[in-house]
Amino acid sequence: MEIFDTAVVGGGLAGLGVATLLRERGKNVVLFEKEDQPGGKVRSVREDGFVVELGPLGWLDREPVVSDLVAGLGLKPLIAKDVQKDRSLFKDGGLIALPSDGPSFLMSKVLPFHAKMRLAAELFIPARRHGEESVESFSTRRFGKHVANTLFGAMVSGIYGGDPQKLSVHAAFPLMAGWEFESGSCMRGALKHMRKKRRDIKQGRLKKTSGTLCSLAGGLGDFTDAAAQNLGANYRGGQALEAVTREGNFWEFHQAGAVVARAHHLVLATPARESARLLGAVGKELAQVAATIPGNNLCVVTGAWRRDQVQHELQSFGFIALRNHGFRPLGVQYASSIFPDQSPSDMVQLRVLIGGSFDPDVADLSDQELQAACFDPLHKLLGVQGDPERVWMRRVAGGIPQYTVGHLSRVAAFDAMEEKMPGLHFAGDSLHGVGVNAVLKRALVVADRLCASR
């Protein structure tokens, strides 16, 4: 019977991140992943000169742990072109450039003048420091209806594909909620946060980061592949577990009716519902909580056209589409402009995201219907002519967890289970943040706790 210090269940970014960090610190760790291919939501396709991301596109260089993990695996970041800083919003039938700084905001047509004045008045709006609140309620109260519907609507759509009326600002955007709580104003809190960050960098307490979009030469799959390979024989791909039980001082891992391994510590880096299922009787009290964490269906559909088939210059990151403005996809990313080396020089790669809270049935569309829903709107808007020469698509059921109001109590229930069960830890995006940075930042927290507990 194999005995490990720590067993990680789930071979997505979270699980691979925790396992890699523990291995770097000399810990004996094993990772179980039910799929043959590592990566979870990460899915990079590499063929005929294309690198196509059917999961996350990349990460922003803001969290040192991501850079450290990438470097530790011998990988070199691929830096996005400067066009990634320019983004647009689909509103009222057309594209409007989003402001990138103060002067451009003043000149921007995204908001009418009176909405800009209302936004500035946020400094004088009394703070509310109790109770969980929806993103829509919070943003309307602090910034006014126009800002709530436009800027916050775009942010929620771009990150969560969610509904601002349902998402909890304290769970989905804790930094912003914290600024109001601590400083009485989001603007004052943001300024205080930036000053502290500059001071910490100057005094060596924090690494300087750029906020630039990054990927890898072969996509994010380079990271998940390298992390799995780094674990060697202790990466157990294609090994679905039936259950995890507690026996004395050990966690036991059941497969095909037998215990295949034991470990002192357990990290569940799986979706919340799967974590509760694996824990069986132990996780019964979590099952009901996990069932209340919804997930949005999301489809990623990428097309490749010859450059002469697309009239638009595509000199930006792409755009987010506001809901109820006549454009079905959530947004379009100009992948071949962001990372030119990931497409042949004479081709254009457009990555369309569709689904979310307001379009839950999108995953039920046939391939032909899904392609039409994604690409037909681009003919007029971007001057796309004819059909793409290649298409890649992926349906991700429940792909983006939704931190709806009440999420903090759900997180508390999982925290309580960690306290109750020795050596149990939860990772992944069901609880503490979505996206590459948030998931790997949480992986570092879990790894630190595991190392501190011995």
C-alpha positions as CSV (number, residue, x, y, z in Angstrom):
1,M,0.0,0.0,0.0
2,E,1.5,3.3,-1.1
3,I,1.5,6.0,1.6
4,F,2.0,9.7,0.8
5,D,2.4,12.8,2.8
6,T,-0.3,14.6,0.6
7,A,-2.8,13.5,-2.0
8,V,-4.3,16.0,-4.4
9,V,-7.5,15.1,-6.3
10,G,-8.0,17.1,-9.5
11,G,-5.5,17.8,-12.2
12,G,-6.6,21.2,-13.3
13,L,-4.6,24.4,-12.6
14,A,-5.5,24.3,-8.9
15,G,-4.5,20.7,-8.2
16,L,-1.3,20.9,-10.4
17,G,-0.4,24.2,-8.7
18,V,-0.7,22.8,-5.2
19,A,1.2,19.6,-6.1
20,T,4.0,21.5,-7.9
21,L,4.4,23.9,-4.9
22,L,4.6,21.0,-2.5
23,R,7.0,19.0,-4.6
24,E,9.3,22.1,-4.8
25,R,9.4,22.0,-1.0
26,G,10.4,18.4,-0.9
27,K,7.0,16.9,0.0
28,N,5.9,13.4,-1.1
29,V,2.7,14.2,-3.1
30,V,0.5,12.2,-5.4
31,L,-2.2,13.6,-7.7
32,F,-5.2,11.8,-9.0
33,E,-7.0,13.1,-12.2
34,K,-9.9,11.3,-13.7
35,E,-9.3,12.5,-17.3
36,D,-6.4,11.2,-19.4
37,Q,-5.3,14.7,-20.2
38,P,-4.2,17.1,-17.5
39,G,-5.5,20.7,-17.3
40,G,-9.2,20.6,-16.4
41,K,-10.6,23.8,-17.9
42,V,-7.3,24.5,-19.6
43,R,-7.4,23.1,-23.2
44,S,-4.7,24.2,-25.7
45,V,-4.9,22.8,-29.3
46,R,-1.7,22.9,-31.3
47,E,-2.0,22.1,-35.0
48,D,-0.8,23.4,-38.4
49,G,0.8,26.6,-37.0
50,F,-2.1,27.4,-34.7
51,V,-2.3,27.5,-30.9
52,V,-5.9,27.7,-30.0
53,E,-7.1,28.1,-26.4
54,L,-10.4,26.5,-25.7
55,G,-10.2,27.4,-22.0
56,P,-8.5,30.4,-20.3
57,L,-6.6,32.6,-22.8
58,G,-3.8,33.5,-20.4
59,W,-3.0,35.4,-17.2
60,L,-2.2,38.9,-16.2
61,D,1.2,39.4,-14.7
62,R,0.0,40.5,-11.3
63,E,0.5,37.5,-9.0
64,P,4.1,36.5,-8.4
65,V,3.1,32.9,-7.6
66,V,2.2,32.4,-11.3
67,S,5.5,33.8,-12.6
68,D,7.4,31.7,-10.0
69,L,5.5,28.5,-11.0
70,V,6.1,29.1,-14.7
71,A,9.8,29.8,-14.2
72,G,10.2,26.8,-11.8
73,L,8.9,24.5,-14.6
74,G,11.5,25.9,-17.0
75,L,8.9,27.8,-19.1
76,K,9.2,31.3,-20.5
77,P,6.1,33.6,-20.6
78,L,4.9,34.7,-24.0
79,I,4.1,38.4,-23.7
80,A,1.0,39.8,-25.4
81,K,1.4,42.6,-27.9
82,D,0.5,46.1,-26.8
83,V,-2.8,45.9,-28.6
84,Q,-4.1,43.8,-25.6
85,K,-4.3,47.1,-23.6
86,D,-7.0,48.4,-26.0
87,R,-10.5,47.0,-25.5
88,S,-13.9,47.9,-26.7
89,L,-17.5,47.5,-25.7
90,F,-20.4,46.5,-27.9
91,K,-23.2,48.9,-27.1
92,D,-26.2,50.2,-29.0
93,G,-25.2,48.3,-32.2
94,G,-21.5,49.3,-32.4
95,L,-18.1,49.2,-30.8
96,I,-16.9,51.9,-28.4
97,A,-13.3,52.0,-27.2
98,L,-13.0,51.6,-23.4
99,P,-10.9,54.2,-21.7
100,S,-7.5,53.1,-20.4
101,D,-6.6,56.1,-18.2
102,G,-8.1,59.3,-16.8
103,P,-7.8,61.6,-19.8
104,S,-9.2,59.0,-22.2
105,F,-12.1,58.4,-19.7
106,L,-13.0,62.1,-19.8
107,M,-13.2,62.0,-23.6
108,S,-14.8,58.6,-23.8
109,K,-18.3,58.1,-25.2
110,V,-18.9,55.0,-23.1
111,L,-20.7,57.2,-20.5
112,P,-22.7,60.4,-20.9
113,F,-21.4,63.5,-19.1
114,H,-23.9,63.3,-16.2
115,A,-22.9,59.7,-15.6
116,K,-19.2,60.7,-15.3
117,M,-20.2,63.4,-12.8
118,R,-22.2,60.9,-10.8
119,L,-19.2,58.5,-10.8
120,A,-17.0,61.3,-9.4
121,A,-19.5,61.9,-6.6
122,E,-18.7,58.4,-5.3
123,L,-16.2,60.1,-2.9
124,F,-19.1,61.6,-1.0
125,I,-21.5,58.6,-0.9
126,P,-21.9,57.2,2.6
127,A,-20.4,53.8,3.1
128,R,-22.5,50.7,3.9
129,R,-20.5,48.3,6.1
130,H,-22.9,45.4,6.8
131,G,-24.5,42.6,4.9
132,E,-23.7,40.9,1.7
133,E,-24.8,42.8,-1.4
134,S,-25.3,42.1,-5.1
135,V,-22.9,43.7,-7.7
136,E,-25.8,45.6,-9.2
137,S,-27.0,47.0,-5.8
138,F,-23.4,47.9,-4.8
139,S,-22.4,49.6,-8.1
140,T,-25.7,51.5,-8.5
141,R,-25.5,52.7,-4.9
142,R,-21.9,53.9,-5.2
143,F,-21.5,54.9,-8.8
144,G,-25.0,55.4,-10.3
145,K,-27.2,53.4,-12.7
146,H,-25.2,54.2,-15.9
147,V,-21.9,53.1,-14.5
148,A,-23.6,50.0,-13.0
149,N,-25.2,49.0,-16.2
150,T,-22.3,49.8,-18.5
151,L,-18.9,49.4,-16.8
152,F,-19.9,46.9,-14.1
153,G,-22.2,45.1,-16.5
154,A,-19.2,44.6,-18.9
155,M,-16.9,43.5,-16.0
156,V,-19.4,40.9,-14.8
157,S,-20.0,39.7,-18.3
158,G,-16.3,39.5,-19.2
159,I,-15.2,37.7,-16.0
160,Y,-18.2,35.6,-14.9
161,G,-20.6,35.6,-17.8
162,G,-23.0,36.4,-14.9
163,D,-25.9,38.3,-13.8
164,P,-25.0,41.5,-11.7
165,Q,-28.4,41.2,-9.9
166,K,-27.4,37.8,-8.5
167,L,-23.6,37.9,-8.0
168,S,-22.3,38.9,-4.6
169,V,-19.9,41.8,-4.8
170,H,-18.2,40.6,-1.6
171,A,-17.4,37.2,-3.1
172,A,-16.9,38.2,-6.8
173,F,-15.1,41.4,-6.2
174,P,-13.8,41.4,-2.6
175,L,-11.1,43.9,-3.2
176,M,-13.6,46.6,-4.3
177,A,-16.0,45.8,-1.5
178,G,-13.1,46.0,1.0
179,W,-12.2,49.5,-0.3
180,E,-15.6,50.8,0.7
181,F,-15.5,49.0,4.1
182,E,-12.0,50.2,5.0
183,S,-11.9,53.7,3.5
184,G,-15.5,54.6,3.1
185,S,-15.1,55.1,-0.6
186,C,-14.0,52.8,-3.5
187,M,-11.9,55.7,-5.0
188,R,-10.2,56.5,-1.7
189,G,-9.6,52.8,-1.1
190,A,-8.2,52.3,-4.6
191,L,-5.7,55.2,-4.1
192,K,-4.7,53.9,-0.7
193,H,-4.2,50.4,-2.2
194,M,-2.0,51.7,-5.0
195,R,0.1,53.8,-2.6
196,K,0.7,50.8,-0.4
197,K,1.6,48.6,-3.3
198,R,4.2,51.1,-4.6
199,R,5.6,51.4,-1.0
200,D,5.8,47.6,-0.6
201,I,7.6,47.3,-4.0
202,K,10.0,50.0,-3.1
203,Q,10.8,48.4,0.3
204,G,11.2,44.9,-1.2
205,R,8.1,43.4,0.4
206,L,6.4,42.8,-3.0
207,K,7.6,41.9,-6.4
208,K,6.9,44.5,-9.2
209,T,4.5,43.2,-11.8
210,S,3.3,44.7,-15.0
211,G,-0.3,43.6,-15.3
212,T,0.5,42.5,-18.9
213,L,-1.4,39.6,-20.4
214,C,0.8,36.5,-20.7
215,S,0.6,33.0,-22.2
216,L,3.1,30.3,-23.2
217,A,4.4,29.4,-26.7
218,G,2.1,26.3,-26.8
219,G,-0.6,27.9,-24.8
220,L,-1.5,27.3,-21.1
221,G,-1.4,23.6,-21.9
222,D,2.4,23.9,-21.8
223,F,2.0,24.7,-18.1
224,T,-0.4,21.9,-17.2
225,D,1.6,19.4,-19.3
226,A,4.9,20.4,-17.7
227,A,3.4,20.3,-14.2
228,A,2.0,16.8,-14.8
229,Q,5.4,15.6,-16.2
230,N,7.2,17.2,-13.3
231,L,5.3,14.9,-10.9
232,G,6.5,11.8,-12.8
233,A,4.9,8.6,-11.7
234,N,3.1,10.4,-8.9
235,Y,0.8,12.0,-11.5
236,R,-2.0,9.5,-11.9
237,G,-3.9,10.5,-15.0
238,G,-7.0,8.6,-16.1
239,Q,-7.7,7.4,-12.6
240,A,-11.2,8.3,-11.4
241,L,-11.7,7.8,-7.7
242,E,-14.9,6.3,-6.3
243,A,-14.6,7.8,-2.8
244,V,-12.2,9.2,-0.2
245,T,-12.6,8.0,3.4
246,R,-11.0,8.7,6.7
247,E,-9.4,5.8,8.6
248,G,-7.5,6.6,11.7
249,N,-4.8,9.1,10.9
250,F,-5.0,8.5,7.1
251,W,-7.1,9.5,4.2
252,E,-7.8,6.4,2.0
253,F,-8.5,6.5,-1.8
254,H,-10.9,4.0,-3.3
255,Q,-10.8,2.8,-6.9
256,A,-12.5,-0.3,-8.3
257,G,-13.6,-1.4,-4.9
258,A,-10.1,-1.3,-3.4
259,V,-8.0,1.2,-1.4
260,V,-5.2,2.2,-3.8
261,A,-3.3,4.7,-1.6
262,R,-3.2,6.5,1.7
263,A,-2.2,10.0,2.7
264,H,-1.8,12.1,5.8
265,H,-3.2,15.2,4.1
266,L,-5.9,15.6,1.4
267,V,-6.4,18.5,-1.1
268,L,-9.7,18.4,-3.0
269,A,-9.1,20.5,-6.1
270,T,-12.3,19.5,-7.8
271,P,-15.6,21.4,-8.3
272,A,-17.5,21.7,-5.0
273,R,-20.1,19.2,-5.8
274,E,-17.5,16.6,-6.8
275,S,-15.6,17.3,-3.6
276,A,-18.8,16.6,-1.6
277,R,-19.5,13.4,-3.5
278,L,-16.0,12.1,-3.0
279,L,-16.2,12.6,0.7
280,G,-19.4,10.5,0.8
281,A,-20.9,10.3,4.3
282,V,-18.3,12.8,5.6
283,G,-19.3,15.3,3.0
284,K,-23.1,14.9,3.4
285,E,-23.5,18.2,5.1
286,L,-21.5,19.9,2.3
287,A,-23.5,18.4,-0.5
288,Q,-26.5,20.7,0.0
289,V,-24.2,23.7,0.3
290,A,-22.3,22.7,-2.9
291,A,-25.6,22.3,-4.8
292,T,-26.3,26.0,-4.2
293,I,-23.2,27.1,-6.1
294,P,-24.4,27.4,-9.7
295,G,-22.2,27.3,-12.8
296,N,-22.7,28.9,-16.1
297,N,-22.6,27.0,-19.3
298,L,-20.0,28.4,-21.6
299,C,-18.9,27.7,-25.1
300,V,-15.6,28.7,-26.7
301,V,-15.7,28.8,-30.5
302,T,-12.7,29.9,-32.5
303,G,-12.5,30.4,-36.2
304,A,-9.6,31.0,-38.5
305,W,-10.0,33.1,-41.7
306,R,-7.6,34.3,-44.3
307,R,-6.5,37.9,-43.5
308,D,-8.1,39.1,-46.7
309,Q,-11.4,37.8,-45.5
310,V,-11.6,40.3,-42.6
311,Q,-11.9,44.0,-43.2
312,H,-11.5,45.2,-39.6
313,E,-7.9,46.0,-38.6
314,L,-8.3,44.0,-35.3
315,Q,-5.7,46.2,-33.6
316,S,-7.0,45.5,-30.0
317,F,-7.7,42.8,-27.5
318,G,-11.3,42.6,-28.8
319,F,-14.6,43.5,-27.2
320,I,-17.2,42.6,-24.5
321,A,-20.8,42.8,-25.5
322,L,-23.4,44.3,-23.0
323,R,-26.4,42.1,-22.5
324,N,-29.7,43.1,-24.2
325,H,-27.9,45.1,-26.9
326,G,-28.6,42.8,-29.8
327,F,-25.4,40.7,-29.8
328,R,-25.6,37.2,-28.5
329,P,-22.0,36.3,-27.8
330,L,-20.5,37.5,-24.5
331,G,-17.5,38.8,-26.4
332,V,-14.9,38.3,-29.1
333,Q,-11.1,38.2,-28.6
334,Y,-8.8,38.9,-31.5
335,A,-6.4,36.1,-30.6
336,S,-4.1,36.5,-33.6
337,S,-3.5,40.1,-32.7
338,I,-2.9,39.4,-29.0
339,F,-0.4,36.6,-29.6
340,P,0.6,36.7,-33.3
341,D,3.0,33.8,-33.0
342,Q,0.1,31.5,-32.3
343,S,-1.4,31.8,-35.8
344,P,0.1,31.7,-39.3
345,S,1.0,35.2,-40.5
346,D,-1.6,35.1,-43.3
347,M,-4.5,34.0,-41.0
348,V,-6.8,35.7,-38.5
349,Q,-7.9,33.8,-35.4
350,L,-11.1,35.1,-33.7
351,R,-12.1,33.6,-30.4
352,V,-15.8,33.9,-29.5
353,L,-17.2,33.3,-26.0
354,I,-20.9,32.6,-25.7
355,G,-23.3,31.4,-23.0
356,G,-23.5,32.6,-19.4
357,S,-26.4,33.4,-17.1
358,F,-28.6,35.0,-19.8
359,D,-28.0,32.3,-22.4
360,P,-28.0,29.0,-20.4
361,D,-29.2,26.7,-23.3
362,V,-26.4,27.6,-25.6
363,A,-24.6,24.3,-25.0
364,D,-27.6,22.4,-26.4
365,L,-27.1,24.0,-29.9
366,S,-25.9,21.7,-32.6
367,D,-22.4,22.4,-33.9
368,Q,-23.8,24.2,-37.0
369,E,-26.2,26.3,-34.9
370,L,-23.5,27.2,-32.4
371,Q,-21.1,28.2,-35.2
372,A,-23.8,30.4,-36.8
373,A,-24.6,32.0,-33.4
374,C,-21.0,33.0,-32.9
375,F,-19.9,33.9,-36.5
376,D,-22.9,35.4,-38.2
377,P,-22.9,38.6,-36.1
378,L,-19.2,39.2,-37.1
379,H,-20.0,39.6,-40.8
380,K,-21.4,43.1,-40.5
381,L,-19.6,44.2,-37.4
382,L,-16.0,43.2,-38.3
383,G,-16.4,42.9,-42.1
384,V,-15.9,39.1,-42.0
385,Q,-16.5,37.6,-45.4
386,G,-17.3,34.0,-46.0
387,D,-16.9,30.9,-43.8
388,P,-13.8,30.3,-41.6
389,E,-11.3,27.9,-43.0
390,R,-11.0,26.1,-39.7
391,V,-13.2,26.0,-36.6
392,W,-12.5,24.7,-33.0
393,M,-15.2,24.6,-30.4
394,R,-15.7,23.4,-26.8
395,R,-18.7,23.2,-24.6
396,V,-18.0,23.6,-20.9
397,A,-21.1,22.7,-18.8
398,G,-21.1,24.8,-15.6
399,G,-17.8,26.2,-16.7
400,I,-17.8,29.4,-14.6
401,P,-18.9,29.1,-11.0
402,Q,-21.3,31.9,-9.9
403,Y,-20.7,33.5,-6.6
404,T,-24.3,34.5,-5.9
405,V,-25.4,36.4,-2.8
406,G,-24.9,34.1,0.1
407,H,-21.6,32.8,-1.2
408,L,-19.7,33.9,1.9
409,S,-21.8,31.5,4.0
410,R,-21.1,28.7,1.6
411,V,-17.4,29.3,1.8
412,A,-17.7,29.4,5.6
413,A,-19.3,25.9,5.5
414,F,-16.3,24.5,3.6
415,D,-13.9,26.3,6.0
416,A,-15.7,24.7,8.9
417,M,-15.3,21.3,7.3
418,E,-11.5,21.9,7.0
419,E,-11.5,22.7,10.7
420,K,-13.5,19.7,11.6
421,M,-11.5,17.2,9.5
422,P,-7.7,17.0,10.1
423,G,-5.6,17.5,7.0
424,L,-8.4,18.4,4.7
425,H,-8.1,21.4,2.3
426,F,-10.1,22.7,-0.6
427,A,-8.7,24.4,-3.7
428,G,-10.1,25.2,-7.2
429,D,-12.4,28.0,-8.4
430,S,-15.7,27.0,-6.8
431,L,-15.0,29.0,-3.7
432,H,-12.2,31.6,-3.7
433,G,-12.0,33.2,-7.2
434,V,-12.0,32.3,-10.9
435,G,-9.2,32.7,-13.5
436,V,-5.6,31.6,-13.6
437,N,-4.3,34.2,-11.0
438,A,-7.0,33.5,-8.4
439,V,-6.8,29.8,-8.7
440,L,-3.0,29.7,-8.4
441,K,-3.0,32.3,-5.6
442,R,-5.3,30.0,-3.7
443,A,-3.0,27.0,-4.5
444,L,-0.2,28.9,-2.8
445,V,-2.4,29.5,0.3
446,V,-3.2,25.8,0.6
447,A,0.5,24.8,0.1
448,D,1.6,27.2,2.7
449,R,-1.0,25.9,5.2
450,L,0.0,22.3,4.6
451,C,3.7,23.1,5.1
452,A,3.0,25.2,8.2
453,S,0.9,22.4,9.8
454,R,3.7,19.9,10.2
